[in-house]
Amino acid sequence: MNAIIGLSELLLDTRINEKQHDTITKLNRSAKLLLGIISDMLDFSKIETGKFDLEIKPFKLENIFSQLKIIFSHIENNKHLELYFYNETTNPKIILCDGVKILQVLTNLMSNAIKFTPSGNITLKVELIEKISQNKAILRFSVSDSGIGMNKEQIENLFIPFEQADNSITRKYGGTGLGLAISQKIVESMGGA
């Protein structure tokens, strides 16, 4: 999949006509979508079989924001959305965690917010909830949006693997229904909720 994605991106940088550009762009998007599904299935399989490992090490909290801004930098230009990132000044500068997994969870939450918010705003906020000791604190990561929202039944099924709000959601927005289930397991494996 990476080869298909990489080669299609190289082709997009060559001299091609408009129809070829459109076809290669669709190929590239489809390959990225399929790669995302494959990655979700592999992650879910690792979690289910207990072969899911964390790499806990010091990580700069600001790096999470920097990486997310890069990942989603194209969104504001392509949709009528404004993205806001808030890192409270009282937050610790360095946290002990699996930074890659935290980034995976936040990317998933941001992607869902973007998917279900045709216009408006999306906000990622990190705030200090409780400083337990000099080296231990509880942080809250939250993503909020002005999107389509959910009813009570949809909220109850939110973390069930392969579940989505309804079939029309799957047809209109795509996805496997694994992202939030995987995110929940990652957060729980790090002692969060």
The 8 nearest C-alpha neighbors of each residue, nearest first, counted from 0:
[[1, 3, 2, 4, 34, 30, 31, 33],
 [0, 2, 4, 3, 5, 34, 30, 31],
 [1, 3, 5, 0, 4, 6, 7, 30],
 [4, 2, 0, 6, 1, 5, 7, 30],
 [5, 3, 1, 7, 27, 2, 6, 30],
 [6, 4, 2, 8, 7, 3, 1, 9],
 [5, 7, 9, 3, 8, 4, 2, 10],
 [6, 8, 10, 4, 9, 5, 27, 3],
 [9, 7, 11, 5, 10, 6, 4, 12],
 [8, 10, 6, 12, 7, 11, 5, 13],
 [11, 9, 7, 13, 12, 8, 6, 23],
 [10, 12, 8, 9, 13, 7, 20, 23],
 [11, 13, 10, 9, 8, 14, 15, 7],
 [14, 12, 10, 11, 15, 9, 8, 20],
 [15, 13, 12, 16, 11, 10, 20, 19],
 [16, 14, 19, 13, 20, 17, 11, 10],
 [15, 17, 19, 18, 20, 14, 21, 13],
 [16, 18, 20, 19, 21, 15, 22, 14],
 [19, 17, 21, 20, 16, 22, 15, 23],
 [20, 18, 22, 16, 21, 17, 15, 23],
 [21, 19, 17, 23, 18, 22, 24, 16],
 [20, 22, 24, 18, 19, 23, 17, 25],
 [23, 21, 19, 25, 24, 20, 18, 26],
 [22, 24, 26, 20, 25, 21, 27, 19],
 [23, 25, 27, 21, 26, 22, 20, 28],
 [26, 24, 28, 22, 23, 27, 29, 21],
 [27, 25, 23, 29, 24, 28, 30, 22],
 [26, 28, 24, 30, 25, 4, 29, 7],
 [29, 27, 25, 31, 30, 26, 32, 24],
 [30, 28, 32, 26, 31, 27, 25, 33],
 [29, 31, 33, 27, 32, 28, 34, 26],
 [32, 30, 34, 28, 29, 33, 35, 27],
 [33, 31, 29, 35, 30, 34, 28, 36],
 [32, 34, 36, 30, 35, 31, 29, 37],
 [33, 35, 31, 37, 36, 32, 30, 38],
 [36, 34, 38, 32, 33, 37, 39, 31],
 [35, 37, 33, 39, 38, 34, 40, 32],
 [36, 38, 34, 40, 39, 35, 33, 41],
 [37, 39, 35, 41, 36, 40, 34, 42],
 [40, 38, 36, 42, 37, 41, 43, 35],
 [39, 41, 43, 37, 38, 42, 44, 36],
 [42, 40, 44, 38, 43, 39, 45, 37],
 [43, 41, 45, 39, 44, 40, 38, 46],
 [42, 44, 46, 40, 45, 41, 39, 47],
 [43, 45, 41, 47, 42, 46, 40, 48],
 [46, 44, 50, 51, 42, 48, 43, 47],
 [45, 47, 43, 51, 49, 44, 48, 50],
 [46, 48, 44, 45, 49, 43, 50, 51],
 [49, 47, 45, 50, 46, 44, 51, 43],
 [50, 48, 46, 51, 47, 45, 52, 44],
 [51, 49, 45, 48, 46, 52, 47, 44],
 [50, 52, 45, 46, 49, 53, 42, 48],
 [53, 51, 50, 54, 49, 45, 46, 188],
 [52, 54, 55, 97, 51, 100, 188, 189],
 [53, 55, 97, 56, 52, 96, 98, 99],
 [54, 56, 97, 96, 53, 95, 57, 98],
 [55, 57, 95, 96, 58, 97, 54, 98],
 [58, 56, 95, 94, 93, 96, 59, 55],
 [57, 59, 94, 93, 98, 95, 60, 56],
 [60, 58, 93, 62, 61, 92, 94, 57],
 [59, 61, 62, 63, 93, 92, 58, 94],
 [60, 62, 64, 63, 59, 65, 92, 86],
 [63, 61, 65, 60, 59, 64, 66, 58],
 [62, 64, 66, 61, 65, 60, 67, 102],
 [63, 65, 67, 61, 62, 66, 68, 84],
 [66, 64, 62, 68, 63, 67, 61, 69],
 [65, 67, 69, 63, 68, 64, 62, 70],
 [68, 66, 70, 64, 69, 65, 71, 63],
 [67, 69, 65, 71, 66, 72, 70, 64],
 [68, 70, 72, 66, 67, 71, 65, 73],
 [71, 69, 67, 68, 72, 66, 73, 106],
 [70, 72, 68, 74, 73, 69, 67, 75],
 [71, 73, 69, 68, 74, 70, 75, 76],
 [74, 72, 71, 76, 75, 77, 70, 69],
 [75, 73, 77, 76, 71, 72, 78, 80],
 [74, 76, 80, 78, 77, 73, 81, 79],
 [75, 77, 74, 73, 78, 79, 72, 80],
 [78, 76, 74, 75, 73, 79, 80, 72],
 [79, 77, 80, 75, 74, 76, 118, 117],
 [80, 78, 118, 75, 119, 117, 81, 77],
 [81, 79, 119, 118, 120, 75, 78, 82],
 [80, 82, 120, 75, 119, 121, 83, 79],
 [83, 81, 121, 120, 122, 80, 84, 75],
 [84, 82, 122, 121, 123, 81, 85, 120],
 [83, 85, 123, 122, 124, 86, 82, 64],
 [86, 84, 124, 87, 123, 125, 83, 122],
 [85, 87, 125, 124, 88, 126, 84, 90],
 [86, 88, 89, 90, 126, 85, 125, 127],
 [87, 89, 90, 86, 91, 126, 92, 85],
 [88, 90, 87, 91, 127, 126, 86, 92],
 [91, 89, 127, 87, 88, 126, 92, 86],
 [90, 92, 93, 89, 94, 60, 127, 88],
 [91, 93, 60, 59, 90, 94, 61, 58],
 [94, 92, 59, 58, 91, 60, 57, 95],
 [95, 93, 58, 57, 96, 59, 60, 91],
 [94, 96, 57, 56, 58, 55, 93, 97],
 [97, 95, 55, 56, 98, 94, 57, 58],
 [96, 98, 55, 54, 100, 99, 53, 101],
 [97, 99, 101, 100, 96, 58, 102, 63],
 [98, 100, 102, 101, 97, 103, 54, 96],
 [99, 101, 103, 102, 97, 98, 104, 185],
 [102, 100, 98, 104, 103, 99, 105, 97],
 [101, 103, 99, 105, 100, 104, 106, 98],
 [104, 102, 100, 106, 101, 105, 107, 99],
 [105, 103, 182, 107, 101, 106, 102, 108],
 [104, 106, 108, 102, 107, 103, 109, 101],
 [107, 105, 109, 103, 104, 108, 102, 110],
 [106, 108, 110, 104, 105, 109, 103, 111],
 [109, 107, 105, 111, 110, 106, 112, 104],
 [108, 110, 112, 106, 111, 107, 105, 113],
 [111, 109, 113, 107, 112, 108, 106, 114],
 [112, 110, 114, 108, 113, 109, 107, 115],
 [111, 113, 109, 115, 110, 114, 116, 144],
 [114, 112, 110, 116, 111, 115, 109, 117],
 [113, 115, 111, 112, 116, 110, 172, 117],
 [114, 116, 112, 146, 113, 147, 111, 117],
 [117, 115, 146, 113, 118, 114, 112, 145],
 [118, 116, 115, 146, 79, 119, 78, 113],
 [119, 117, 79, 80, 116, 120, 78, 146],
 [120, 118, 80, 145, 81, 79, 116, 117],
 [119, 121, 81, 80, 144, 145, 82, 122],
 [120, 122, 144, 82, 143, 83, 81, 145],
 [121, 123, 83, 143, 142, 84, 82, 124],
 [124, 122, 142, 84, 141, 85, 83, 143],
 [123, 125, 85, 141, 140, 84, 86, 122],
 [126, 124, 140, 86, 139, 85, 87, 141],
 [125, 127, 139, 87, 138, 128, 90, 124],
 [126, 128, 138, 90, 129, 137, 139, 89],
 [129, 127, 138, 137, 126, 139, 130, 136],
 [130, 128, 137, 136, 127, 131, 138, 135],
 [129, 131, 136, 132, 135, 137, 128, 127],
 [130, 132, 136, 135, 129, 133, 137, 134],
 [133, 131, 135, 134, 130, 136, 129, 137],
 [132, 134, 135, 131, 130, 136, 91, 129],
 [135, 133, 132, 136, 131, 130, 94, 95],
 [136, 134, 132, 131, 133, 130, 137, 129],
 [137, 135, 130, 131, 129, 138, 132, 134],
 [136, 138, 129, 128, 127, 130, 139, 135],
 [139, 137, 127, 128, 126, 136, 140, 125],
 [138, 140, 126, 125, 141, 128, 127, 137],
 [139, 141, 125, 124, 138, 126, 142, 123],
 [142, 140, 124, 123, 139, 143, 125, 122],
 [141, 143, 123, 122, 124, 108, 109, 144],
 [144, 142, 122, 121, 141, 123, 145, 112],
 [143, 145, 121, 146, 120, 112, 122, 142],
 [144, 146, 119, 120, 116, 121, 147, 143],
 [147, 145, 116, 115, 144, 148, 117, 112],
 [146, 148, 115, 116, 149, 145, 117, 144],
 [149, 147, 146, 150, 145, 115, 144, 116],
 [150, 148, 153, 154, 151, 147, 152, 164],
 [149, 151, 153, 152, 154, 148, 155, 164],
 [152, 150, 154, 153, 155, 149, 156, 157],
 [153, 151, 155, 154, 150, 156, 149, 164],
 [152, 154, 164, 156, 150, 155, 151, 149],
 [153, 155, 157, 151, 152, 156, 150, 149],
 [156, 154, 152, 153, 157, 151, 158, 159],
 [157, 155, 153, 154, 159, 158, 152, 162],
 [156, 158, 154, 155, 159, 153, 179, 163],
 [159, 157, 180, 179, 156, 160, 183, 155],
 [158, 160, 156, 162, 157, 180, 161, 176],
 [161, 159, 177, 162, 180, 176, 158, 179],
 [160, 162, 176, 177, 175, 159, 163, 180],
 [163, 161, 176, 160, 159, 156, 164, 157],
 [162, 164, 165, 176, 161, 169, 168, 166],
 [163, 165, 153, 168, 162, 166, 156, 157],
 [166, 164, 163, 168, 167, 169, 162, 153],
 [167, 165, 169, 168, 170, 164, 163, 171],
 [166, 168, 170, 169, 165, 171, 164, 172],
 [169, 167, 171, 166, 165, 170, 172, 164],
 [170, 168, 173, 166, 167, 172, 171, 174],
 [169, 171, 167, 168, 173, 172, 166, 174],
 [170, 172, 168, 169, 167, 173, 166, 174],
 [171, 173, 169, 168, 170, 114, 174, 115],
 [174, 172, 169, 170, 171, 175, 168, 176],
 [173, 175, 176, 169, 172, 36, 177, 178],
 [176, 174, 177, 161, 36, 173, 178, 169],
 [175, 177, 161, 162, 163, 174, 160, 178],
 [178, 176, 160, 180, 175, 161, 179, 181],
 [179, 177, 181, 180, 176, 182, 107, 39],
 [178, 180, 182, 181, 158, 177, 183, 157],
 [181, 179, 158, 183, 177, 182, 160, 178],
 [182, 180, 184, 178, 179, 183, 177, 43],
 [183, 181, 179, 104, 185, 180, 184, 178],
 [182, 184, 180, 186, 181, 185, 179, 187],
 [185, 183, 187, 181, 186, 182, 188, 180],
 [186, 184, 182, 188, 183, 187, 181, 189],
 [185, 187, 191, 183, 189, 184, 188, 192],
 [186, 188, 191, 190, 184, 189, 185, 192],
 [189, 187, 185, 186, 190, 184, 191, 53],
 [190, 188, 187, 186, 191, 185, 96, 53],
 [189, 191, 187, 188, 186, 192, 185, 184],
 [192, 190, 187, 186, 189, 188, 185, 183],
 [191, 187, 186, 190, 183, 189, 184, 188]]
